[in-house]
Amino acid sequence: MRILFVSLLVVLLALPMQLAAAIPFFDRLPGFTLLVQGDPQLQEKLTSELNELRKNSSALENYEDPADIAHYERGNLEKLLRAQGYYDATVYESVAGNQIFYSVTPGPQYHIKSLDIDMPAGLRAGFSGLPIHVGDPLIASKVLEGVEKITKYLNENACLLNVDVSYQATVIHQEASARLEYRVAPSPEVHVGQVRIEGVSSIEEDYLLDKVKIKSGDCFSRSKLDAAQLRLLRTNLIANVNTEVSEPYDGLVDVTFVIQERNHRTITLGVGYTSDEGTGISAAWEHRNVFHRGEKIEVESKLNEVKQTLEGKLTIPRFFHDKQRLTASIALEGEDVDSYRSESLTFSALVSRKISKHRTLSGGAELKFSEVDEKVEGAVEEEDPDENYTLLAFPLGFKLNTTDKPLDAHRGATSALEVKPYIDLRNTNTTFIKNTLQLTAYKTANDWRYKPTLALRLKAGAITGEPNLELPADERFYAGGGGSVRGYGYQELGPRLVEINDEGEETLSDAIGGRGLSEISFEGRFRFTDTWGGVIFLDGGNAYEDAAPKFSDLFWGTGFGVRYITSFAPIRMDIAFPLDRREGIDDRYQVYVSLGQAF
């Protein structure tokens, strides 16, 4: 059965969209056949582009008669041909039943006969050249690439008050050629005079000026202004920002950023449900500008039948360095699962630093006071079921993140490594190191129907330094649950002890946790509309008494879900089934309702 589910997942993710288009349910538009005389490559390109236009055209919704659709799409084909340099092409359409036939005679492809750039000589000297040359086909996308390259060059190497690049293509039908000329509109070169911020009320002006990174005397650049606006918006303190540039004077212009501050306080409430943890509620409050320089305080509480947390967190950006931040927190947590009950109070401080656009290093200290009551007979000595710990840890981390969205990634990957050495201050002989590594990857086929995303998650953990039962129960690894292996109960996977029941029979205890952890998840995500989507998934995982993680003896679960897509994050509802169900331990299915993707 497990092989059947894996095969189904692979087939659904790899199903070509041409096959889906052949199924009437997937497409109400009439099918079409396109034939380009003498050019199969152009035929393939036009077919692909016409299919793309069909997916994104709202105008086609107004047509029902296939003849009207054919007439409309003939105009689209003529535009596509001109964009590829075919100015003498002819397109004929015919309709037979619910099928449209297009016949294209492309004619000659026009090439560039001459190419000129009207640019001041002083600026032209350093220009490296265009992506299009004399003799090349007159392809619209290549011509526009030339506009973009000239514009980028001028923004980075000139101080023009206005950068305005245009082009003119003069078609010569008798020669099947064209003269192409790029023109740079005249504009004075200026430098920056005064830089001002207007509209601030609670944010310190010098903090925002430092974010702008434009100073008096700098070479004026519109692209630098755009980048400055983006940096201001990314502070999460600004709702809107506009730029005003004064008239030139003595070769200078003054720049004023007119901003509108956001409301810096937010209250959020949430609710979720999982069949293994029950109904959960959450409430949070945050202030994003406590000390007027972007410092943030967050207070959050989460409650369900298994776990209760209350956490306060202070984040200070630019902590002794522009790319460094300090996060200090205090957390009170209670947890009551089948194998243990714990209460803890944790103080932590973590400094993180971006070493590149996608890479972050972190390090800090954590002090955790905890009381753990192990419920499993034999997990601790009978005369000492309650264990108190004062754990001092020094977490070190590295994170790589190239994803496009944190809560609903469509592309990119992440890798997160944490090494966390512990020492128990109550018993200094107890020392151990907890290591975790998690990898995720996302790939979306935007050209396919429903834009399917293949998501992959891989997690491994190892604890070294102490035997399994000498570790605090709430620090061991467990598998199972909505964020782990769906289909199994929360923390239901992992090592178990043999117990003797009242009848003298051997039974297995509840999961006691382990020193090793292995998890792997595959998920196929589909977007049916702008607001609705669906997923199919396969999860595997287990925890082990030995420290070395291994991807064998895994428990597998599979299922499907629905996504309601909001501007912030998708709301998910999943139903999962255990493929390795254990009689008397695992339920037949599990249900999960929460905010955000599973990973």
N, C-alpha and C positions, 0 to 999 in steps of 0.2 A: 504493500500500500504506500509505503514511504517513497519507493521508486516512482510510483504513479504520480504522486503529487509533485515530485521534483521535475519529472518529465513535462507535466502540464505547465508548470511555471516557466520552464525554458521555452516551450513551444509558444506560449502566449506572448512572451517578451520578444521572441525572434520572429513572430508572424509578420511577413511583409505587408505593408499597407496596400500594395496593389491587389493582394488577395482580399483584404478587407473591403476595398472599393468594389469588388465584384459581388459582394453580398448586398442585396437591396436594402437591408436595414441600415447600412452604413452611409448611404448616399441617395438622396431623392432627386438629384440632378440627372438628366439623361447622360448616358455614356457617350464617349466620343472617340473617334479614330482620326489621327493626324498623319498625313503623308507629305513629306517634303521631297520634291523631285531631286534626286542626285546628291543628297547630303544627309546621310543617316545621323551624323552627330548633331546637326542643327535640328533634325526631327526630334531627337531625344531631349535636347535642351528646351525646345518649345513645348513639348509635351509636359515636362516637369514644371516649367514656369506657368503654364496654363492651369495645371492642377493646383499649384500654390495660389494662384489668383482666385480659383474657385473656392478655396477654403476661407479666404479672407474678404470676399466680395459680398457686401450687404445688398448691392444693387440687384444681384441675381435673385434675391428673395421676391422681387416684384414681378418676375416673369414666370409663367406657367407653360406657355406654348414653346415647345422645343425650337420652332422656327425663330421666335423672338430671342431665345437664348443664343442660338447660333449666330444671329445677326450682331448681337451685342459682343459675343466673343470674337467674331471676325475683326472688329475694331481693336480689341485687345491684342490679337495676333499681329495686326499691322503695326501697332506701336512697338511690340516686342521685336519685330523684324527691323524696324528703323533703329532701335536701340543697339542692334548688332551690326548696323552699317548696311542693311539691305533697303535701299531707298526706292528701288524699282520693283519690289516684290508684289505679287498678286496673290490674293487669297480667295478661294471659292468654298462655299459651304453648301451642304445638302443634308436633308433630313429624311430618314427612313424609319418610320415608327417612333421608337424612343431612343434612337441612335443618331448622332450627328457625325458627319464626315467632313473633314477639312482637307483641302488640297492646296498646297503651297508651291508656287514657282518663285524661288527666291531672287533670281536674277543675280547680277554681279554684286559682290561686297565692296563697298566704297573704302578706299584707302586714303591716308593723309599724304597730300602732295607737298605741302609746306607747313611749317610750324614756327611761330614767333611768340616771343614774350615781351610785352610792353612794360618794362620795369626800369626804374632809374639805374644808371650804370653802376653807381656805388653799391647798390644792393645786389645787382645781378652778379657781381664778381664772385661772391661766396656761395651762390646757389649751385647745388650739386647736380641738378638736372631733373627732368620729368620722367614719370613712369611710362610715357607714351612717346613715340618717335616717328619721324618721317618714314613712310612705307608701311606703318602699322594699320590694321583695320580701324575704321572710325567707330569704335565701340563706346557707347555713352558712359558706362561705368568707368572706363579708363580715362575718359576726358574729365570726369568729375574727380577722379583720384588726383589728376594734375592740379585742379583748383585747390583741393585740400592740402597738397604738398606745398604749393606756393604760400597758401595762407599760414600753414604751420611754420614755414621758414621765416616769414616776415614777423610773426608773433614772437619768435624766439631770438631773432637777430636784428630786428629794427625797432625803432621807437616811434612808429607811426601812430598818430592820434586815431586814425581810422584805417582799418585794413579791409579793403573791398576788392576782391578778385573776381573777375568775370571772364567769359570766353565767348568767342564768336566763331561758328563753323560755317563756312561758305561752301555749299555743295555745287560741284561742277558735274552735271548729269552726263554731258557728252564724253567725259573722261572717266566717269565712275570714281571720282576723287573729291577731295575737299581741302580747302585752306583753313587751318586752325590757328587762332590767335588768342593768347591769354593777355588780359589787360589788368594792370594794377592802377586803381584810381589814385590821382594825386592827393597827398595828405602831408601836413607838416610833421616833422620829427620833434618830439617833446620829451621832457623828463618830469618826474613827479615832484610837485611842490609840497604842500601840506597834506597830511592824511588825517581825516577826522572820523569820529564815530558819533552819530546822532541817534536819539531814541532810547538810550539806555536809562534805566531807572534803578535796577537793583544789581546789575553786573558792573564790576569795576572796569573802567574804560581801558586801562592799560593791559588788562588780561585779554580783551578782544583785539586791541591793536597788535599784541604779540602774535595772536592767531592769524592776523591778516598777512604778516610777513612782507609788507610793502613799506618802504621808507622813503623819506624825502631824498631826492637826488637819483633815485632808481630810474632806469630806462622805462618809459611808459609802455604797457602792454595790456591789451584787452584780455588776452588769455590769462594773465596774472590776476586780473580783477575777477574773472570767473572762478579761478582756483581759490581766491581769497573768500568769495561768497560761499563756496562749497565748504571750506574749513569752518566758517562761522556757523553754518547750518549744522555741521557735524558735532558741534558742542552740545547739541540737544537743548540749548537754552534759547535759541532764536526761532521764531515762527516764520519770519519773512525778512529778506534783506534786499535792498536796491542800492545801486551805485550811481552817484552823480559826479560827473566830470565837468570842471569849470571850463570856460573859454581859455584858450592859450594866452599867456602873458610872459614875455621875456624867455620864451622857450620852455615854460613850465605850465603844468595844469594841476589844480588841486583836486583831490579825490575825497569824496565823502561817502561813507557807508551808512545808509539810513536803515535802521533795524527796528523790528517789532519783537519784543520779548515774548516768549511762551509763558504760559502758566507753569511755574516751577514745581507745583505740588500735584500729585496724582494719587487717587485711591482706586484700588482694583479689588474686585471680588470674583471668586471662581468656584466652580463645583465640578466634580468628576465622579466616576463610578468604575470600580473594577469588582468582578465577582469574588476575587480572592481577598481584597482589602476593604470592600464595602464602599459606601458613599464617603467622599472626601470633600471638604470645603477649604477654601483658602481666602485670606484677606491680606492686603499689603498697602502700605503707605510709603511714599518717597518724596523727598525734597531734593531737587537737582542743583540747587544753588545756595547751599547753607551759609557759606562764608563769602559769597559773592564772586567766587572765582571757579565755579563749576564743580565744587565739592558736593558729593551726593550722600544722603542718608536714606537707608531703606530699612523698614521694619516689616517683617512678613511672618504670618502664622499659617500653618497647614495642619489640618486635623482629619484623621480617619480612624477606623476601628483598630488599626495596627500601629500607626505612628502619629505622634504629635510633636510639632516643632514650633519654636518661637525664636526668631533670629533678628538681630539688629546689625546693620553693616554700614560702615563709613568708607567711602572711596574718595581718595585725593588724587586728582590727575596732576601730571607734571611734578612728581615728587622728586625734587632735586635734579630732575632732568626732563626735557621736553617729552621724551618717549617712555617715561617711567611713571608708574602709578602705585599707590599704596592702598591696600584693602584690609581694613581691620574689622573684625566681627566678634560677636558674642552670641552663642546659640545654646538654647535649652531644649533638650530632646528626650522624649520617652518613647519606648518601643516595646510592644508585647506580641511576640510571635510564639509559635508552638514550642520552640526549643529553649527560649530564654525570655527574660524580662529585663529591660535596662533603663536606667535614667542617667543622663549625662549633662554636664555643663562644660562648654568649650570656648576658649579664648584663642583667637588666631590673628596673625598679622602676616600679610603676604605682599611682597614687592614684585611687580611684573614689569618687564622691559621689552619693548618691540625692537628686535635686532634687524628686522627687515619688514617689508610690507606685509608678509604673511607669517613671519616667525616671531614667537614670543618665548622668552625665558622667564622663569619665576623662582622665587625662593623665599622662605620665611620660617616662622616658628608657630607651634600650636601647643596649647596646654589643655588637656582634657581630664576632668574629674568625672568618674563614672562608677556606678554600682550595678553589677550584673548578677542576676539570679538565674542560674541554669536549671531548666526543668527536666532535662533528660537524665535518667538514672545512669550513673556511671561516668557522666561527663566530668564530674568533679568529685572530690572526696565527700562522703556523706555528712561528715561533721562540719563541712564548710561549703554549703551550697551558694552562699552569698560571697561575691568577690568584689572588692573595692580596688580601683586603679587610679593612679595619678600619672597619666601618660604625657610625656614631653616628646614632641616630634618636630623634625626639621624638614618639611617637604621641599623637594626640588622638582621643577617641572619644565617641560619643553612642549610647545604646541605649534603645529603647522596648520594653517587654515586657508584654503583657496576657494571655499564655497561662495556662492553668490548670495544666499539668504541663510540666516542662522536657524530659523524655525521651519523652513520649507525649501531646502536646497534642491536645485535642479542640476547643478554641475559643480565640479570641483572635488576636493578631498580634504580630509582632516587627519592628523595624527597627533595623539596626545600621550606623552610619557610622564609618569610621576613616580619618583623614588622617595619613600617616606620612612626614614629611620625613627624608631621609637625606643624610649627608655621609660621604665616604670619607676617613678621617684619613690614609691612606697617600697619597692623591692628592686633595687638596682641590678640584681642578677637577671631580671627579665628584660631582655632587649631583642628586638626583631626589626626587620626591614620589610615593608609592604611595597611591592612594585606592581604597577598596572600600566598596560599599554592598550590603547583603543585606536582603531583605524576605521574610517568611513570613506566611501567613495560614491559619487553620483554622476550619472551620465543620462542625458535626455536626448531623444530623437525628435527634434523640433519639426522635421519634415514628415514625420509619420502622423497618422490620424491619432487623435487624443494625446499627442505629445507624451508618449510613455517615458517614464524615468526608471532606470534600474538603480537601486540603492543597495549598497553592501556595507555591512558592519562586522568588524572582527575585534574581539576583546580577549586579552589574556592577562592573568594575574599570578603572582607568586609571592609567598611570604616565607622568609628565611630567618633562622636564628633561634626558634623555639619549636618544640613539638606541638602538634595540632591542639591538644587539649590544654596546653599551658598558655595558649593565646586567649585574650578576652573574646568571649563569644560574639560580641558585636563588631569585632574587627576581622573575623574570619570571612572567607568568601562563601557566598551562597548564589545559587542560580534559580531561575524561575520567576515569572511575573511579567507585568506589562512592559517593563524596561529591560527585560532579560530574555527569557524563553517563553513566549506567549503560548498559552495552552496548559501551562502548569501553574500551580499555586505559588504565591509569593514565598520565596526562599524554600521551596519544597524539593529542590534538587541538590544533591551533595551527599557526603558520607553519612551513614546511619550506624548506630550501635545495635547489637543484638540484645534484646531484652527477653525475660521470661515472664509470661503472663500468669494469672491465677491458676490456670489449668496446667501449668508447667510446660507450656508450648513456647517455642522460640518465635519472637516477633521482632520486627524492625522498629527502632525508635524514630522520633522525628529527626529531620536533618540537623546535624550538629555543626555544619560548616566545615570548610577545609582550607588548606594552604595554597591550593592551586585552583585556577579558574580558566575555563575556555568557553567562549561564546561566538557564534557566527549567525548572521541573519542576512537573508536575501529578500528584497521587497520590490515588486513591480507596481508603480504608481501611474495612474491614468487620469487625465482631465477631460471629462465629458462636456462640461460647459465652463464658463468663467467662475462659477460658484460651486460646482459639484464635481467630485472626483471619486475614484475608487482605488483599492489596493488589493493585491494578493501577496502572501508572504510565506516564508519558510524560515523557522528559527531552530537553532540547535545549541546545546550547551550542557555543562555539568561542572560541579566543583569536586575537588579531589583532596584526599588526605595528604598526599605528597605535594611538595612545593612546585614541582615542575608541571606547568600546564601541558595538556596533550589533547589533540583533537580526535580522540577516539572515545568510545563508550559514551557518546553524546546522546542526550534525549532530544527528540525532534518534535516540533509542533508546527502546525500550518493553519491557515485560515484566510479570511478576507475581511475587508472593511470598507467603510464609506467615509468620504471627506467632504465637509462643508467649508469652502475656502473663503476666508475673510481677508481684509486688507492687512491684518496683523499676522495671523497664523491660522492654519486649518484646524477645524474642530474634527476630531477623529472618533470613530466608533468601530471597534474591531471585535470579531468573534473568532476564537482560536480553538483548535482541537489537538489534544495530545496524540501523537502517532505511536508513542511507546507507553501507553496508559498502564498504570499499575493498579491492580484491583485493590480497592479499599484505601487507596492513597489519593489518586488523581480523579477529579471530576471529568465528566464527558466533554465539557467545553468551559471556556472562560470568556467573559465579556469585559471590554475596556472602553471607557469613554473619557476623553481628556482633551486638552488643548495642545496643538503641535503634533508634528509627525513622531512616530515611535523613535526615530533617530535621524 
